Amino acid sequence: MTPGRHQLPAYHKAGYALGIHGIMYFWYATNLFLFYFYTDVVGLTPAQAGTIFLISLIWDGVTDPVMGVITDRIVARGGRYRPFVLIGGIPFCLSFVAVFFVPAAVNPFVYCLIANIVFRLFWTMTYIPYTSMLTRITTDSKERSSIGGYKTILTALAKLPVSFFVLSLVAILGAGNEANGFLYTMSLIAVMACIAFVGCYALTPEDADLNTGSLRKNLAPAQIVANFRNNTQFWIVLFALFAASGAYGLLLQSIIYYFKYVIGDSGSAKLAFTAVAIAGLTAIPIWMRVVRKTSNRTVWFLGCCLAAGSLFTLYLIPAPGVWVVTVLIYLAAAGVNAFLMTFLPMIADTVDYGEWKSGHRVEALTFGFLSLANKLSIGAAGWLLGAMQTWVGFVPNVEQSDATLHGLKGIMTLAPLAGIVISALIIFWYRIDADYHKAILAKLRT
């Protein structure tokens, strides 16, 4: 009996989680600082920065499903998905550095757009095979939830150095030149991510025969369509994730503007960023206990309630101080970590559900659509941030009017609140709990 079929050793779970650790260095750094880097360092307008996010969103719409089809049809040496952690991961690190390097002799808008597109291509090449690999590690729903806990803890450990040290390192390494400071700091982050990808590749097993048999033959387009047409639970998670992830991305990208312009202390933004990271370390053990007693759906819903309540409270306080903002952002992030912990094992369970309903198993393309939804939400959040900043009259690096300051506060609180509420309403209809999943597996194996 292979360990993957029931319980996994802790080092395999941690090894797999190293992959998301590396990815989250980039996810968190771009969500916290890339829009700010474009407007306040490179000198792009909010509309130009938002356009870059929008075009990248369209690009993701093409590449993510294509990568899903490719990885569902290729079996490389060492596994179907595992080799891509290195094949995509190393250039992923290099392209991340390029995003924060803008040569002087080029059009900054064109360069930033091209660099962002290349970066997202390698993101796709790494993320989709990595997430698809979860279906080849274990079939047990509770073990997948446990892996989700490991992933979220290592996600928080990636957030900590980014949140607490980046702004300080930018100031120290840049020595007064913010552009150089970002380049050198992000290069260090890329090195740490590269180490994480190598560790994930070395420590993670991939069992080709783990699920309901051997590797499936290539499916016809009609069979793939039949799978997704019948997989209602997949679409519920996907749309709930889009709403929640977009809201979270908008919150993170708004924090530095709130501290710099509303509070007037950009350096204190690192306190809020660090609070977000600490929320992952402290909230996940609690959510893991709750999910063992209830279900992934319940944890997601409760997390949305906590995040929405915290953001609404922050909006109602007229002039909150640094520590009040930090505490409320911590509570909102604690709620967000509920869906960060549960969405990947829930998607893995929907792969089994889709096979049961349609008779056809679609793995990597399922995670391709997951990646698409995740990155579309980030792109949509960036475009929406630029549009809303333009609407409230924001101009970088100048004193803002009272109306603009109030608008920036609403962007950081009410806009993410709306997405979180929508996510909670959608996830309410999800039906796969641990017992239901066991019944699905039993039917697949008969």
C-alpha positions as CSV (number, residue, x, y, z in Angstrom):
1,M,0.0,0.0,0.0
2,T,1.6,3.2,-1.1
3,P,1.6,6.1,1.3
4,G,0.0,8.4,-1.2
5,R,-3.2,6.4,-1.2
6,H,-3.9,7.2,2.5
7,Q,-1.5,9.1,4.7
8,L,1.5,11.1,3.4
9,P,4.7,11.6,5.5
10,A,5.1,15.2,6.6
11,Y,8.2,15.8,4.5
12,H,6.3,15.0,1.3
13,K,3.6,17.5,2.3
14,A,6.2,20.1,3.1
15,G,8.1,19.3,-0.1
16,Y,5.0,19.8,-2.2
17,A,4.2,23.0,-0.3
18,L,7.7,24.4,-1.2
19,G,6.4,24.9,-4.7
20,I,3.7,27.3,-3.7
21,H,6.2,28.9,-1.3
22,G,8.3,29.9,-4.4
23,I,5.3,31.0,-6.4
24,M,3.9,33.1,-3.6
25,Y,7.1,35.1,-3.3
26,F,6.2,36.4,-6.8
27,W,2.4,36.5,-6.2
28,Y,2.8,38.6,-3.1
29,A,5.5,40.9,-4.4
30,T,3.6,41.7,-7.5
31,N,0.3,42.2,-5.6
32,L,1.9,44.5,-3.0
33,F,4.4,46.5,-5.1
34,L,4.0,46.1,-8.9
35,F,1.2,48.6,-9.4
36,Y,3.0,51.0,-7.1
37,F,6.3,50.4,-8.9
38,Y,4.6,51.3,-12.2
39,T,2.9,54.5,-11.0
40,D,5.3,55.9,-8.4
41,V,8.7,54.6,-9.6
42,V,8.4,54.1,-13.3
43,G,6.1,57.0,-13.8
44,L,3.2,55.4,-15.6
45,T,-0.3,56.8,-15.1
46,P,-2.8,54.6,-13.2
47,A,-4.7,54.1,-16.5
48,Q,-1.5,52.8,-18.2
49,A,-0.7,50.5,-15.3
50,G,-4.3,49.2,-15.3
51,T,-4.0,48.6,-19.1
52,I,-0.9,46.4,-18.6
53,F,-2.8,44.3,-16.1
54,L,-5.8,44.1,-18.5
55,I,-3.7,43.0,-21.5
56,S,-1.9,40.5,-19.3
57,L,-5.3,39.2,-18.3
58,I,-6.3,38.6,-21.9
59,W,-2.9,36.8,-22.5
60,D,-3.6,34.5,-19.5
61,G,-7.0,33.7,-21.1
62,V,-5.1,32.1,-24.0
63,T,-2.1,30.5,-22.3
64,D,-3.6,28.9,-19.2
65,P,-6.0,26.5,-21.0
66,V,-3.4,25.7,-23.7
67,M,-0.9,24.8,-21.0
68,G,-3.5,22.6,-19.4
69,V,-4.0,20.7,-22.7
70,I,-0.3,20.3,-23.2
71,T,0.4,18.9,-19.7
72,D,-2.6,16.5,-20.0
73,R,-0.9,15.1,-23.2
74,I,2.8,14.9,-22.2
75,V,4.5,12.4,-19.9
76,A,8.0,13.6,-19.3
77,R,10.8,11.8,-17.5
78,G,10.1,11.9,-13.8
79,G,6.4,12.3,-14.1
80,R,3.7,14.2,-16.0
81,Y,3.7,17.3,-13.9
82,R,6.7,17.3,-11.6
83,P,9.5,18.2,-14.2
84,F,7.7,21.4,-15.0
85,V,8.5,22.7,-11.5
86,L,12.1,23.1,-12.8
87,I,11.4,23.6,-16.6
88,G,9.1,26.5,-15.9
89,G,10.4,27.5,-12.5
90,I,13.9,28.7,-13.3
91,P,12.9,31.1,-16.2
92,F,10.0,32.1,-14.0
93,C,12.5,33.5,-11.5
94,L,14.5,35.3,-14.2
95,S,11.4,36.9,-15.8
96,F,10.3,38.1,-12.3
97,V,13.5,40.1,-12.0
98,A,12.9,41.5,-15.5
99,V,9.5,42.9,-14.4
100,F,11.2,45.1,-11.9
101,F,14.0,46.3,-14.3
102,V,13.2,49.1,-16.7
103,P,16.0,50.1,-19.0
104,A,16.4,53.8,-19.5
105,A,16.6,53.7,-23.3
106,V,13.2,52.1,-23.9
107,N,9.6,53.2,-23.9
108,P,8.6,52.3,-20.3
109,F,5.0,51.3,-21.1
110,V,6.0,49.0,-23.9
111,Y,8.8,47.4,-21.9
112,C,6.6,46.9,-18.8
113,L,3.9,45.3,-20.9
114,I,6.3,42.9,-22.7
115,A,8.1,42.0,-19.5
116,N,4.7,41.3,-17.7
117,I,3.5,39.1,-20.6
118,V,6.7,37.0,-20.5
119,F,6.5,36.7,-16.7
120,R,3.0,35.5,-16.8
121,L,3.9,32.9,-19.5
122,F,6.5,31.3,-17.2
123,W,4.0,31.6,-14.3
124,T,1.6,29.5,-16.3
125,M,4.3,26.9,-17.2
126,T,5.1,26.5,-13.5
127,Y,1.8,26.9,-11.7
128,I,-0.5,24.7,-13.8
129,P,1.6,21.5,-13.7
130,Y,2.4,22.2,-10.0
131,T,-1.2,22.4,-8.9
132,S,-2.2,19.5,-11.1
133,M,0.4,17.3,-9.3
134,L,-1.9,17.3,-6.2
135,T,-4.1,14.7,-7.9
136,R,-1.1,12.4,-8.2
137,I,0.0,12.7,-4.6
138,T,-3.1,11.5,-2.7
139,T,-6.8,10.7,-3.3
140,D,-7.8,11.2,0.3
141,S,-9.9,14.4,0.8
142,K,-8.7,15.0,4.4
143,E,-5.0,14.5,3.3
144,R,-5.6,17.0,0.5
145,S,-7.0,19.4,3.1
146,S,-3.9,18.8,5.3
147,I,-1.7,19.6,2.3
148,G,-3.7,22.7,1.9
149,G,-2.7,23.7,5.5
150,Y,1.0,23.0,4.8
151,K,0.7,25.1,1.6
152,T,-0.9,28.0,3.4
153,I,1.7,28.0,6.2
154,L,4.5,28.1,3.7
155,T,2.6,30.7,1.8
156,A,2.7,32.8,4.9
157,L,6.4,32.2,5.3
158,A,6.9,33.5,1.8
159,K,4.8,36.6,2.7
160,L,6.8,37.5,5.8
161,P,10.1,38.5,4.2
162,V,8.3,40.2,1.4
163,S,6.0,42.1,3.6
164,F,8.5,43.2,6.3
165,F,11.8,43.6,4.5
166,V,11.0,44.8,1.0
167,L,10.5,48.5,1.6
168,S,13.5,48.6,4.0
169,L,15.7,46.8,1.5
170,V,14.6,49.0,-1.3
171,A,15.7,52.0,0.7
172,I,19.0,50.4,1.8
173,L,20.0,48.7,-1.4
174,G,18.8,51.6,-3.6
175,A,20.7,54.2,-1.5
176,G,18.2,56.9,-2.6
177,N,17.4,55.4,-6.0
178,E,14.1,53.6,-5.6
179,A,14.3,51.9,-9.0
180,N,17.7,50.3,-8.2
181,G,16.4,49.3,-4.8
182,F,13.5,47.4,-6.2
183,L,15.7,45.7,-8.8
184,Y,18.2,44.4,-6.2
185,T,15.6,43.5,-3.7
186,M,13.5,41.5,-6.2
187,S,16.6,39.7,-7.4
188,L,17.1,38.4,-3.8
189,I,13.5,37.2,-3.7
190,A,14.0,35.4,-7.1
191,V,17.0,33.5,-5.6
192,M,14.9,32.3,-2.6
193,A,12.1,31.3,-5.0
194,C,14.5,29.3,-7.1
195,I,15.7,27.4,-4.1
196,A,12.1,26.6,-3.2
197,F,11.4,25.2,-6.7
198,V,14.4,22.9,-6.5
199,G,13.4,21.7,-3.1
200,C,9.8,21.0,-4.3
201,Y,11.1,18.9,-7.3
202,A,13.4,16.9,-5.0
203,L,11.0,16.1,-2.2
204,T,7.6,15.6,-4.0
205,P,6.5,12.2,-5.3
206,E,4.3,11.7,-8.3
207,D,2.4,8.5,-8.6
208,A,1.1,8.1,-12.1
209,D,-1.3,5.2,-11.1
210,L,-2.6,6.8,-8.0
211,N,-6.1,7.8,-8.9
212,T,-8.6,5.4,-10.6
213,G,-6.1,3.6,-12.7
214,S,-3.2,4.5,-15.0
215,L,-2.5,7.6,-16.9
216,R,-5.5,8.3,-19.1
217,K,-5.2,8.3,-22.9
218,N,-5.7,11.6,-24.6
219,L,-9.3,12.7,-24.5
220,A,-11.2,14.0,-27.5
221,P,-12.5,17.6,-27.3
222,A,-16.1,16.4,-27.0
223,Q,-15.1,14.3,-23.9
224,I,-13.4,17.3,-22.3
225,V,-16.5,19.4,-22.9
226,A,-18.6,16.7,-21.4
227,N,-16.5,16.7,-18.3
228,F,-16.8,20.4,-17.7
229,R,-20.5,20.5,-18.7
230,N,-21.3,18.0,-16.0
231,N,-18.9,19.3,-13.4
232,T,-21.1,21.8,-11.6
233,Q,-19.0,21.8,-8.4
234,F,-15.9,22.9,-10.3
235,W,-17.7,26.0,-11.7
236,I,-18.9,26.9,-8.2
237,V,-15.3,26.8,-6.8
238,L,-14.0,28.6,-9.8
239,F,-16.4,31.6,-9.7
240,A,-16.1,31.8,-5.9
241,L,-12.3,31.9,-6.2
242,F,-12.4,34.6,-8.9
243,A,-14.5,36.8,-6.7
244,A,-12.5,36.2,-3.5
245,S,-9.0,36.3,-5.1
246,G,-9.8,39.5,-7.0
247,A,-11.0,41.1,-3.8
248,Y,-7.8,40.0,-1.9
249,G,-5.6,41.3,-4.7
250,L,-7.4,44.6,-4.7
251,L,-7.0,44.9,-0.9
252,L,-3.2,44.1,-1.1
253,Q,-2.5,46.5,-3.9
254,S,-4.4,49.3,-2.2
255,I,-2.6,49.1,1.2
256,I,0.5,51.0,0.2
257,Y,-1.5,53.9,-1.3
258,Y,-3.6,54.1,1.8
259,F,-0.6,54.4,4.1
260,K,1.3,56.7,1.9
261,Y,-1.5,59.2,1.0
262,V,-4.3,58.7,3.6
263,I,-2.3,58.1,6.7
264,G,0.8,59.9,5.4
265,D,3.3,57.3,6.5
266,S,4.3,54.9,3.7
267,G,6.9,53.2,5.8
268,S,4.3,51.9,8.2
269,A,2.7,50.0,5.3
270,K,5.1,47.2,6.2
271,L,3.3,46.7,9.5
272,A,0.0,45.9,7.6
273,F,1.9,43.7,5.1
274,T,3.5,41.8,8.0
275,A,0.1,41.5,9.7
276,V,-1.2,39.8,6.5
277,A,1.7,37.3,6.6
278,I,1.3,36.6,10.4
279,A,-2.4,36.0,9.8
280,G,-1.5,33.0,7.7
281,L,0.7,31.5,10.4
282,T,-1.8,32.1,13.2
283,A,-5.1,31.5,11.4
284,I,-4.3,28.4,9.4
285,P,-3.9,26.1,12.5
286,I,-7.3,27.2,13.6
287,W,-8.9,26.8,10.2
288,M,-7.3,23.3,9.9
289,R,-9.1,22.3,13.2
290,V,-12.4,23.7,11.9
291,V,-12.1,21.9,8.6
292,R,-11.6,18.6,10.3
293,K,-14.8,19.1,12.3
294,T,-16.8,20.6,9.5
295,S,-16.0,21.0,5.8
296,N,-14.0,23.1,3.3
297,R,-17.2,24.9,2.3
298,T,-17.9,25.9,5.9
299,V,-14.4,27.2,6.5
300,W,-14.5,29.2,3.2
301,F,-17.9,30.8,4.2
302,L,-16.8,31.6,7.8
303,G,-13.6,33.1,6.5
304,C,-15.5,35.4,4.1
305,C,-17.7,36.5,7.0
306,L,-14.7,37.4,9.1
307,A,-12.9,39.3,6.2
308,A,-16.1,41.2,5.2
309,G,-16.8,42.2,8.8
310,S,-13.3,43.5,9.3
311,L,-13.2,45.6,6.1
312,F,-16.6,47.1,6.8
313,T,-15.5,48.0,10.4
314,L,-12.4,49.7,8.9
315,Y,-14.5,51.7,6.5
316,L,-16.9,52.9,9.3
317,I,-14.0,54.3,11.5
318,P,-13.5,58.0,10.4
319,A,-9.7,58.4,10.9
320,P,-8.2,55.1,12.1
321,G,-4.6,55.1,13.3
322,V,-1.8,52.9,12.0
323,W,-2.4,50.2,14.6
324,V,-6.1,50.1,14.2
325,V,-5.7,49.7,10.4
326,T,-3.1,47.0,11.0
327,V,-5.3,45.0,13.4
328,L,-8.3,45.1,11.1
329,I,-6.2,44.2,8.1
330,Y,-4.9,41.2,10.1
331,L,-8.4,40.1,10.8
332,A,-9.4,40.4,7.2
333,A,-6.4,38.4,6.1
334,A,-7.2,35.8,8.7
335,G,-10.5,35.4,7.0
336,V,-9.0,35.3,3.5
337,N,-6.6,32.5,4.5
338,A,-9.7,30.3,4.9
339,F,-10.3,30.2,1.2
340,L,-6.5,30.2,0.4
341,M,-6.3,27.0,2.4
342,T,-9.3,25.3,0.9
343,F,-9.6,26.2,-2.8
344,L,-6.9,23.8,-4.1
345,P,-8.0,20.6,-2.3
346,M,-11.6,21.5,-3.3
347,I,-10.6,21.8,-7.0
348,A,-8.7,18.4,-6.6
349,D,-11.9,16.9,-5.3
350,T,-13.9,18.3,-8.3
351,V,-11.5,16.5,-10.6
352,D,-12.8,13.2,-9.1
353,Y,-16.4,14.5,-9.2
354,G,-16.1,15.4,-12.9
355,E,-14.8,11.9,-13.8
356,W,-17.7,10.4,-11.9
357,K,-20.3,12.5,-13.6
358,S,-18.8,12.3,-17.2
359,G,-16.7,9.1,-17.3
360,H,-13.7,11.2,-18.4
361,R,-10.9,12.4,-16.2
362,V,-9.5,15.9,-16.9
363,E,-6.7,17.0,-14.6
364,A,-4.2,19.6,-15.9
365,L,-6.8,21.5,-17.9
366,T,-9.0,21.7,-14.8
367,F,-6.1,23.3,-12.9
368,G,-5.4,25.4,-16.0
369,F,-8.8,27.0,-15.7
370,L,-8.1,27.4,-11.9
371,S,-4.9,29.3,-12.8
372,L,-6.8,31.3,-15.3
373,A,-9.4,32.3,-12.8
374,N,-6.7,33.2,-10.2
375,K,-4.7,35.3,-12.6
376,L,-7.8,36.9,-14.3
377,S,-8.8,38.0,-10.8
378,I,-5.4,39.6,-10.3
379,G,-5.5,41.3,-13.7
380,A,-9.1,42.4,-13.1
381,A,-8.1,43.8,-9.7
382,G,-5.2,45.7,-11.3
383,W,-7.3,47.2,-14.0
384,L,-10.1,48.0,-11.6
385,L,-7.6,49.7,-9.2
386,G,-6.3,51.9,-12.0
387,A,-9.9,52.7,-13.1
388,M,-11.0,53.6,-9.6
389,Q,-7.9,55.6,-8.9
390,T,-8.5,57.6,-12.0
391,W,-12.2,58.1,-11.1
392,V,-11.4,59.4,-7.6
393,G,-8.8,61.8,-9.1
394,F,-5.6,60.2,-7.8
395,V,-2.3,61.6,-9.2
396,P,0.9,59.9,-8.0
397,N,3.4,61.8,-5.7
398,V,1.2,64.9,-5.1
399,E,-1.0,66.0,-2.3
400,Q,-4.5,64.5,-2.7
401,S,-7.8,66.2,-2.1
402,D,-10.1,65.1,0.7
403,A,-12.5,63.5,-1.8
404,T,-9.6,61.5,-3.3
405,L,-8.4,60.4,0.1
406,H,-11.9,59.2,0.9
407,G,-12.0,57.4,-2.4
408,L,-8.7,55.6,-1.7
409,K,-10.2,54.4,1.6
410,G,-13.3,53.1,-0.2
411,I,-11.1,51.3,-2.8
412,M,-9.3,49.5,0.0
413,T,-12.4,48.5,2.0
414,L,-15.7,48.6,0.2
415,A,-14.5,47.3,-3.2
416,P,-12.8,44.1,-1.7
417,L,-15.8,43.7,0.6
418,A,-18.1,43.4,-2.4
419,G,-16.0,40.6,-3.9
420,I,-15.8,38.7,-0.7
421,V,-19.6,38.8,-0.1
422,I,-20.1,37.5,-3.7
423,S,-17.7,34.7,-3.0
424,A,-19.5,33.6,0.1
425,L,-22.8,33.5,-1.7
426,I,-21.4,31.4,-4.5
427,I,-19.5,28.9,-2.3
428,F,-22.7,28.2,-0.3
429,W,-23.8,25.9,-3.1
430,Y,-20.7,23.7,-3.0
431,R,-21.7,20.1,-1.9
432,I,-18.5,17.9,-1.8
433,D,-17.6,17.1,1.8
434,A,-15.3,14.3,3.0
435,D,-18.0,11.6,3.1
436,Y,-19.4,12.6,-0.3
437,H,-15.9,12.4,-1.8
438,K,-15.3,9.0,-0.3
439,A,-18.5,7.8,-2.0
440,I,-17.3,9.3,-5.3
441,L,-14.0,7.4,-5.1
442,A,-15.8,4.1,-4.2
443,K,-18.0,4.5,-7.3
444,L,-15.0,5.2,-9.5
445,R,-13.2,2.1,-8.3
446,T,-16.0,-0.3,-8.9
